């Protein structure tokens, strides 16, 4: 069983990692404690184009 995505996904991993690096653990702890939505994090993922990865290309992803 393959447990890694493989070399073809290095750019995706590195790009998402870069966005995540802008949000320290404390940010997520505060969001969790407040039972809030991580709007700033989702906005950063969206601006970087990573949220579109969840949408099929036929629909603009």
PDB file of N, CA, C and O in Angstrom, chain B, residues numbered from 101:
ATOM      1  N   UNK B 101       0.841  -1.172   0.000  1.00  0.00           N
ATOM      2  CA  UNK B 101       0.000   0.000   0.000  1.00  0.00           C
ATOM      3  C   UNK B 101       0.889   1.239   0.000  1.00  0.00           C
ATOM      4  O   UNK B 101       1.831   1.346   0.785  1.00  0.00           O
ATOM      5  N   UNK B 102       0.572   2.171  -0.895  1.00  0.00           N
ATOM      6  CA  UNK B 102       1.329   3.413  -0.967  1.00  0.00           C
ATOM      7  C   UNK B 102       0.827   4.364   0.111  1.00  0.00           C
ATOM      8  O   UNK B 102      -0.377   4.583   0.245  1.00  0.00           O
ATOM      9  N   UNK B 103       1.752   4.926   0.876  1.00  0.00           N
ATOM     10  CA  UNK B 103       1.362   5.821   1.970  1.00  0.00           C
ATOM     11  C   UNK B 103       1.719   7.271   1.695  1.00  0.00           C
ATOM     12  O   UNK B 103       1.444   8.140   2.523  1.00  0.00           O
ATOM     13  N   UNK B 104       2.325   7.547   0.551  1.00  0.00           N
ATOM     14  CA  UNK B 104       2.646   8.923   0.186  1.00  0.00           C
ATOM     15  C   UNK B 104       2.038   9.231  -1.171  1.00  0.00           C
ATOM     16  O   UNK B 104       1.735   8.323  -1.945  1.00  0.00           O
ATOM     17  N   UNK B 105       1.863  10.505  -1.454  1.00  0.00           N
ATOM     18  CA  UNK B 105       1.240  10.917  -2.707  1.00  0.00           C
ATOM     19  C   UNK B 105       2.180  10.763  -3.891  1.00  0.00           C
ATOM     20  O   UNK B 105       1.716  10.654  -5.026  1.00  0.00           O
ATOM     21  N   UNK B 106       3.465  10.751  -3.663  1.00  0.00           N
ATOM     22  CA  UNK B 106       4.417  10.600  -4.748  1.00  0.00           C
ATOM     23  C   UNK B 106       5.004  11.924  -5.189  1.00  0.00           C
ATOM     24  O   UNK B 106       4.541  12.995  -4.798  1.00  0.00           O
ATOM     25  N   UNK B 107       6.023  11.827  -6.005  1.00  0.00           N
ATOM     26  CA  UNK B 107       6.783  13.005  -6.422  1.00  0.00           C
ATOM     27  C   UNK B 107       5.943  14.004  -7.209  1.00  0.00           C
ATOM     28  O   UNK B 107       6.227  15.201  -7.168  1.00  0.00           O
ATOM     29  N   UNK B 108       4.932  13.554  -7.914  1.00  0.00           N
ATOM     30  CA  UNK B 108       4.103  14.450  -8.701  1.00  0.00           C
ATOM     31  C   UNK B 108       3.311  15.449  -7.875  1.00  0.00           C
ATOM     32  O   UNK B 108       2.768  16.414  -8.414  1.00  0.00           O
ATOM     33  N   UNK B 109       3.246  15.225  -6.587  1.00  0.00           N
ATOM     34  CA  UNK B 109       2.458  16.093  -5.714  1.00  0.00           C
ATOM     35  C   UNK B 109       3.319  16.994  -4.833  1.00  0.00           C
ATOM     36  O   UNK B 109       2.806  17.636  -3.917  1.00  0.00           O
ATOM     37  N   UNK B 110       4.601  17.046  -5.097  1.00  0.00           N
ATOM     38  CA  UNK B 110       5.500  17.866  -4.285  1.00  0.00           C
ATOM     39  C   UNK B 110       5.104  19.340  -4.297  1.00  0.00           C
ATOM     40  O   UNK B 110       5.123  19.990  -3.252  1.00  0.00           O
ATOM     41  N   UNK B 111       4.749  19.870  -5.452  1.00  0.00           N
ATOM     42  CA  UNK B 111       4.388  21.283  -5.555  1.00  0.00           C
ATOM     43  C   UNK B 111       3.123  21.588  -4.761  1.00  0.00           C
ATOM     44  O   UNK B 111       3.022  22.637  -4.124  1.00  0.00           O
ATOM     45  N   UNK B 112       2.163  20.675  -4.798  1.00  0.00           N
ATOM     46  CA  UNK B 112       0.928  20.868  -4.033  1.00  0.00           C
ATOM     47  C   UNK B 112       1.244  20.881  -2.546  1.00  0.00           C
ATOM     48  O   UNK B 112       0.821  21.778  -1.816  1.00  0.00           O
ATOM     49  N   UNK B 113       1.991  19.879  -2.108  1.00  0.00           N
ATOM     50  CA  UNK B 113       2.344  19.790  -0.690  1.00  0.00           C
ATOM     51  C   UNK B 113       3.097  21.040  -0.243  1.00  0.00           C
ATOM     52  O   UNK B 113       2.795  21.609   0.805  1.00  0.00           O
ATOM     53  N   UNK B 114       4.072  21.462  -1.034  1.00  0.00           N
ATOM     54  CA  UNK B 114       4.872  22.625  -0.662  1.00  0.00           C
ATOM     55  C   UNK B 114       4.045  23.905  -0.655  1.00  0.00           C
ATOM     56  O   UNK B 114       4.235  24.759   0.211  1.00  0.00           O
ATOM     57  N   UNK B 115       3.135  24.043  -1.607  1.00  0.00           N
ATOM     58  CA  UNK B 115       2.292  25.232  -1.656  1.00  0.00           C
ATOM     59  C   UNK B 115       1.341  25.325  -0.480  1.00  0.00           C
ATOM     60  O   UNK B 115       1.186  26.388   0.120  1.00  0.00           O
ATOM     61  N   UNK B 116       0.707  24.215  -0.151  1.00  0.00           N
ATOM     62  CA  UNK B 116      -0.208  24.204   0.997  1.00  0.00           C
ATOM     63  C   UNK B 116       0.578  24.398   2.290  1.00  0.00           C
ATOM     64  O   UNK B 116       0.125  25.094   3.198  1.00  0.00           O
ATOM     65  N   UNK B 117       1.739  23.790   2.367  1.00  0.00           N
ATOM     66  CA  UNK B 117       2.587  23.951   3.550  1.00  0.00           C
ATOM     67  C   UNK B 117       2.971  25.420   3.748  1.00  0.00           C
ATOM     68  O   UNK B 117       3.010  25.901   4.881  1.00  0.00           O
ATOM     69  N   UNK B 118       3.253  26.128   2.664  1.00  0.00           N
ATOM     70  CA  UNK B 118       3.615  27.544   2.760  1.00  0.00           C
ATOM     71  C   UNK B 118       2.465  28.367   3.335  1.00  0.00           C
ATOM     72  O   UNK B 118       2.681  29.235   4.181  1.00  0.00           O
ATOM     73  N   UNK B 119       1.249  28.094   2.877  1.00  0.00           N
ATOM     74  CA  UNK B 119       0.084  28.810   3.414  1.00  0.00           C
ATOM     75  C   UNK B 119      -0.104  28.461   4.885  1.00  0.00           C
ATOM     76  O   UNK B 119      -0.316  29.345   5.715  1.00  0.00           O
ATOM     77  N   UNK B 120      -0.028  27.187   5.203  1.00  0.00           N
ATOM     78  CA  UNK B 120      -0.220  26.751   6.589  1.00  0.00           C
ATOM     79  C   UNK B 120       0.832  27.351   7.513  1.00  0.00           C
ATOM     80  O   UNK B 120       0.555  27.614   8.684  1.00  0.00           O
ATOM     81  N   UNK B 121       2.027  27.566   6.998  1.00  0.00           N
ATOM     82  CA  UNK B 121       3.101  28.130   7.805  1.00  0.00           C
ATOM     83  C   UNK B 121       2.817  29.540   8.293  1.00  0.00           C
ATOM     84  O   UNK B 121       3.428  30.009   9.253  1.00  0.00           O
ATOM     85  N   UNK B 122       1.880  30.216   7.624  1.00  0.00           N
ATOM     86  CA  UNK B 122       1.504  31.569   8.045  1.00  0.00           C
ATOM     87  C   UNK B 122       0.530  31.569   9.214  1.00  0.00           C
ATOM     88  O   UNK B 122       0.194  32.629   9.743  1.00  0.00           O
ATOM     89  N   UNK B 123       0.075  30.389   9.620  1.00  0.00           N
ATOM     90  CA  UNK B 123      -0.910  30.275  10.692  1.00  0.00           C
ATOM     91  C   UNK B 123      -0.348  29.400  11.806  1.00  0.00           C
ATOM     92  O   UNK B 123      -0.303  28.176  11.675  1.00  0.00           O
ATOM     93  N   UNK B 124       0.079  30.019  12.897  1.00  0.00           N
ATOM     94  CA  UNK B 124       0.670  29.244  14.000  1.00  0.00           C
ATOM     95  C   UNK B 124      -0.380  28.387  14.707  1.00  0.00           C
ATOM     96  O   UNK B 124      -1.585  28.596  14.564  1.00  0.00           O
ATOM     97  N   UNK B 125       0.110  27.436  15.459  1.00  0.00           N
ATOM     98  CA  UNK B 125      -0.780  26.552  16.217  1.00  0.00           C
ATOM     99  C   UNK B 125      -1.749  27.336  17.092  1.00  0.00           C
ATOM    100  O   UNK B 125      -2.899  26.936  17.271  1.00  0.00           O
ATOM    101  N   UNK B 126      -1.276  28.455  17.635  1.00  0.00           N
ATOM    102  CA  UNK B 126      -2.124  29.269  18.510  1.00  0.00           C
ATOM    103  C   UNK B 126      -3.378  29.749  17.779  1.00  0.00           C
ATOM    104  O   UNK B 126      -4.449  29.834  18.381  1.00  0.00           O
ATOM    105  N   UNK B 127      -3.257  30.061  16.504  1.00  0.00           N
ATOM    106  CA  UNK B 127      -4.422  30.491  15.718  1.00  0.00           C
ATOM    107  C   UNK B 127      -5.500  29.411  15.743  1.00  0.00           C
ATOM    108  O   UNK B 127      -6.669  29.697  16.004  1.00  0.00           O
ATOM    109  N   UNK B 128      -5.104  28.183  15.473  1.00  0.00           N
ATOM    110  CA  UNK B 128      -6.073  27.094  15.425  1.00  0.00           C
ATOM    111  C   UNK B 128      -6.612  26.744  16.807  1.00  0.00           C
ATOM    112  O   UNK B 128      -7.771  26.351  16.935  1.00  0.00           O
ATOM    113  N   UNK B 129      -5.790  26.882  17.836  1.00  0.00           N
ATOM    114  CA  UNK B 129      -6.287  26.649  19.201  1.00  0.00           C
ATOM    115  C   UNK B 129      -7.344  27.683  19.565  1.00  0.00           C
ATOM    116  O   UNK B 129      -8.364  27.348  20.167  1.00  0.00           O
ATOM    117  N   UNK B 130      -7.100  28.949  19.196  1.00  0.00           N
ATOM    118  CA  UNK B 130      -8.072  30.006  19.489  1.00  0.00           C
ATOM    119  C   UNK B 130      -9.378  29.773  18.724  1.00  0.00           C
ATOM    120  O   UNK B 130     -10.465  29.920  19.282  1.00  0.00           O
ATOM    121  N   UNK B 131      -9.265  29.415  17.467  1.00  0.00           N
ATOM    122  CA  UNK B 131     -10.454  29.137  16.658  1.00  0.00           C
ATOM    123  C   UNK B 131     -11.236  27.974  17.264  1.00  0.00           C
ATOM    124  O   UNK B 131     -12.461  28.023  17.373  1.00  0.00           O
ATOM    125  N   UNK B 132     -10.514  26.936  17.654  1.00  0.00           N
ATOM    126  CA  UNK B 132     -11.156  25.760  18.237  1.00  0.00           C
ATOM    127  C   UNK B 132     -11.830  26.104  19.559  1.00  0.00           C
ATOM    128  O   UNK B 132     -12.967  25.699  19.802  1.00  0.00           O
ATOM    129  N   UNK B 133     -11.140  26.843  20.407  1.00  0.00           N
ATOM    130  CA  UNK B 133     -11.692  27.205  21.715  1.00  0.00           C
ATOM    131  C   UNK B 133     -12.957  28.049  21.567  1.00  0.00           C
ATOM    132  O   UNK B 133     -13.893  27.923  22.357  1.00  0.00           O
ATOM    133  N   UNK B 134     -12.977  28.901  20.556  1.00  0.00           N
ATOM    134  CA  UNK B 134     -14.135  29.764  20.322  1.00  0.00           C
ATOM    135  C   UNK B 134     -15.214  29.065  19.493  1.00  0.00           C
ATOM    136  O   UNK B 134     -16.289  29.617  19.259  1.00  0.00           O
ATOM    137  N   UNK B 135     -14.908  27.842  19.052  1.00  0.00           N
ATOM    138  CA  UNK B 135     -15.815  27.095  18.174  1.00  0.00           C
ATOM    139  C   UNK B 135     -16.185  27.946  16.965  1.00  0.00           C
ATOM    140  O   UNK B 135     -17.340  27.999  16.544  1.00  0.00           O
ATOM    141  N   UNK B 136     -15.166  28.612  16.420  1.00  0.00           N
ATOM    142  CA  UNK B 136     -15.354  29.543  15.316  1.00  0.00           C
ATOM    143  C   UNK B 136     -14.893  28.926  13.996  1.00  0.00           C
ATOM    144  O   UNK B 136     -14.267  27.866  13.970  1.00  0.00           O
ATOM    145  N   UNK B 137     -15.209  29.596  12.934  1.00  0.00           N
ATOM    146  CA  UNK B 137     -14.798  29.185  11.596  1.00  0.00           C
ATOM    147  C   UNK B 137     -13.460  29.848  11.286  1.00  0.00           C
ATOM    148  O   UNK B 137     -13.301  31.040  11.548  1.00  0.00           O
ATOM    149  N   UNK B 138     -12.497  29.118  10.739  1.00  0.00           N
ATOM    150  CA  UNK B 138     -11.172  29.686  10.465  1.00  0.00           C
ATOM    151  C   UNK B 138     -11.167  30.538   9.191  1.00  0.00           C
ATOM    152  O   UNK B 138     -10.508  30.191   8.211  1.00  0.00           O
ATOM    153  N   UNK B 139     -11.893  31.633   9.211  1.00  0.00           N
ATOM    154  CA  UNK B 139     -12.101  32.451   8.017  1.00  0.00           C
ATOM    155  C   UNK B 139     -10.791  32.935   7.399  1.00  0.00           C
ATOM    156  O   UNK B 139     -10.632  32.880   6.179  1.00  0.00           O
ATOM    157  N   UNK B 140      -9.864  33.402   8.208  1.00  0.00           N
ATOM    158  CA  UNK B 140      -8.597  33.911   7.669  1.00  0.00           C
ATOM    159  C   UNK B 140      -7.811  32.804   6.976  1.00  0.00           C
ATOM    160  O   UNK B 140      -7.207  33.033   5.928  1.00  0.00           O
ATOM    161  N   UNK B 141      -7.818  31.618   7.551  1.00  0.00           N
ATOM    162  CA  UNK B 141      -7.115  30.481   6.966  1.00  0.00           C
ATOM    163  C   UNK B 141      -7.759  30.067   5.645  1.00  0.00           C
ATOM    164  O   UNK B 141      -7.059  29.833   4.659  1.00  0.00           O
ATOM    165  N   UNK B 142      -9.072  29.977   5.621  1.00  0.00           N
ATOM    166  CA  UNK B 142      -9.784  29.596   4.401  1.00  0.00           C
ATOM    167  C   UNK B 142      -9.579  30.661   3.324  1.00  0.00           C
ATOM    168  O   UNK B 142      -9.418  30.333   2.148  1.00  0.00           O
ATOM    169  N   UNK B 143      -9.584  31.927   3.719  1.00  0.00           N
ATOM    170  CA  UNK B 143      -9.337  33.006   2.759  1.00  0.00           C
ATOM    171  C   UNK B 143      -7.931  32.898   2.166  1.00  0.00           C
ATOM    172  O   UNK B 143      -7.747  33.095   0.966  1.00  0.00           O
ATOM    173  N   UNK B 144      -6.947  32.586   3.001  1.00  0.00           N
ATOM    174  CA  UNK B 144      -5.575  32.429   2.516  1.00  0.00           C
ATOM    175  C   UNK B 144      -5.467  31.253   1.551  1.00  0.00           C
ATOM    176  O   UNK B 144      -4.800  31.358   0.521  1.00  0.00           O
ATOM    177  N   UNK B 145      -6.114  30.137   1.873  1.00  0.00           N
ATOM    178  CA  UNK B 145      -6.116  28.986   0.963  1.00  0.00           C
ATOM    179  C   UNK B 145      -6.803  29.334  -0.355  1.00  0.00           C
ATOM    180  O   UNK B 145      -6.357  28.920  -1.426  1.00  0.00           O
ATOM    181  N   UNK B 146      -7.885  30.095  -0.267  1.00  0.00           N
ATOM    182  CA  UNK B 146      -8.624  30.493  -1.460  1.00  0.00           C
ATOM    183  C   UNK B 146      -7.782  31.410  -2.334  1.00  0.00           C
ATOM    184  O   UNK B 146      -7.692  31.203  -3.544  1.00  0.00           O
ATOM    185  N   UNK B 147      -7.162  32.426  -1.731  1.00  0.00           N
ATOM    186  CA  UNK B 147      -6.330  33.363  -2.492  1.00  0.00           C
ATOM    187  C   UNK B 147      -5.152  32.662  -3.154  1.00  0.00           C
ATOM    188  O   UNK B 147      -4.715  33.059  -4.234  1.00  0.00           O
ATOM    189  N   UNK B 148      -4.642  31.630  -2.513  1.00  0.00           N
ATOM    190  CA  UNK B 148      -3.519  30.877  -3.073  1.00  0.00           C
ATOM    191  C   UNK B 148      -3.982  29.884  -4.139  1.00  0.00           C
ATOM    192  O   UNK B 148      -3.158  29.276  -4.822  1.00  0.00           O
ATOM    193  N   UNK B 149      -5.302  29.720  -4.283  1.00  0.00           N
ATOM    194  CA  UNK B 149      -5.849  28.840  -5.305  1.00  0.00           C
ATOM    195  C   UNK B 149      -6.059  27.401  -4.877  1.00  0.00           C
ATOM    196  O   UNK B 149      -6.432  26.562  -5.698  1.00  0.00           O
ATOM    197  N   UNK B 150      -5.828  27.101  -3.611  1.00  0.00           N
ATOM    198  CA  UNK B 150      -5.923  25.708  -3.164  1.00  0.00           C
ATOM    199  C   UNK B 150      -7.349  25.245  -2.918  1.00  0.00           C
ATOM    200  O   UNK B 150      -7.609  24.043  -2.982  1.00  0.00           O
ATOM    201  N   UNK B 151      -8.274  26.133  -2.642  1.00  0.00           N
ATOM    202  CA  UNK B 151      -9.655  25.699  -2.439  1.00  0.00           C
ATOM    203  C   UNK B 151     -10.273  25.231  -3.753  1.00  0.00           C
ATOM    204  O   UNK B 151     -11.170  24.388  -3.746  1.00  0.00           O
ATOM    205  N   UNK B 152      -9.810  25.763  -4.870  1.00  0.00           N
ATOM    206  CA  UNK B 152     -10.320  25.345  -6.172  1.00  0.00           C
ATOM    207  C   UNK B 152      -9.972  23.889  -6.463  1.00  0.00           C
ATOM    208  O   UNK B 152     -10.611  23.255  -7.303  1.00  0.00           O
ATOM    209  N   UNK B 153      -8.974  23.362  -5.782  1.00  0.00           N
ATOM    210  CA  UNK B 153      -8.589  21.963  -5.988  1.00  0.00           C
ATOM    211  C   UNK B 153      -9.703  21.013  -5.564  1.00  0.00           C
ATOM    212  O   UNK B 153      -9.707  19.850  -5.968  1.00  0.00           O
ATOM    213  N   UNK B 154     -10.643  21.488  -4.761  1.00  0.00           N
ATOM    214  CA  UNK B 154     -11.754  20.660  -4.302  1.00  0.00           C
ATOM    215  C   UNK B 154     -12.901  20.616  -5.305  1.00  0.00           C
ATOM    216  O   UNK B 154     -13.830  19.821  -5.159  1.00  0.00           O
ATOM    217  N   UNK B 155     -12.834  21.476  -6.328  1.00  0.00           N
ATOM    218  CA  UNK B 155     -13.920  21.598  -7.295  1.00  0.00           C
ATOM    219  C   UNK B 155     -13.471  20.982  -8.622  1.00  0.00           C
ATOM    220  O   UNK B 155     -12.383  21.300  -9.102  1.00  0.00           O
ATOM    221  N   UNK B 156     -14.271  20.119  -9.216  1.00  0.00           N
ATOM    222  CA  UNK B 156     -13.892  19.523 -10.499  1.00  0.00           C
ATOM    223  C   UNK B 156     -13.632  20.597 -11.563  1.00  0.00           C
ATOM    224  O   UNK B 156     -14.271  21.649 -11.549  1.00  0.00           O
ATOM    225  N   UNK B 157     -12.707  20.337 -12.475  1.00  0.00           N
ATOM    226  CA  UNK B 157     -12.365  21.289 -13.529  1.00  0.00           C
ATOM    227  C   UNK B 157     -13.586  21.670 -14.363  1.00  0.00           C
ATOM    228  O   UNK B 157     -13.677  22.801 -14.841  1.00  0.00           O
ATOM    229  N   UNK B 158     -14.516  20.752 -14.541  1.00  0.00           N
ATOM    230  CA  UNK B 158     -15.729  21.043 -15.311  1.00  0.00           C
ATOM    231  C   UNK B 158     -16.541  22.179 -14.701  1.00  0.00           C
ATOM    232  O   UNK B 158     -17.343  22.812 -15.390  1.00  0.00           O
ATOM    233  N   UNK B 159     -16.339  22.436 -13.424  1.00  0.00           N
ATOM    234  CA  UNK B 159     -17.080  23.475 -12.716  1.00  0.00           C
ATOM    235  C   UNK B 159     -16.190  24.635 -12.289  1.00  0.00           C
ATOM    236  O   UNK B 159     -16.571  25.415 -11.415  1.00  0.00           O
ATOM    237  N   UNK B 160     -15.022  24.760 -12.885  1.00  0.00           N
ATOM    238  CA  UNK B 160     -14.151  25.901 -12.613  1.00  0.00           C
ATOM    239  C   UNK B 160     -13.025  25.646 -11.646  1.00  0.00           C
ATOM    240  O   UNK B 160     -12.275  26.569 -11.328  1.00  0.00           O
ATOM    241  N   UNK B 161     -12.878  24.431 -11.168  1.00  0.00           N
ATOM    242  CA  UNK B 161     -11.808  24.114 -10.218  1.00  0.00           C
ATOM    243  C   UNK B 161     -10.486  23.879 -10.895  1.00  0.00           C
ATOM    244  O   UNK B 161      -9.490  23.602 -10.226  1.00  0.00           O
TER     245      UNK B 161
END
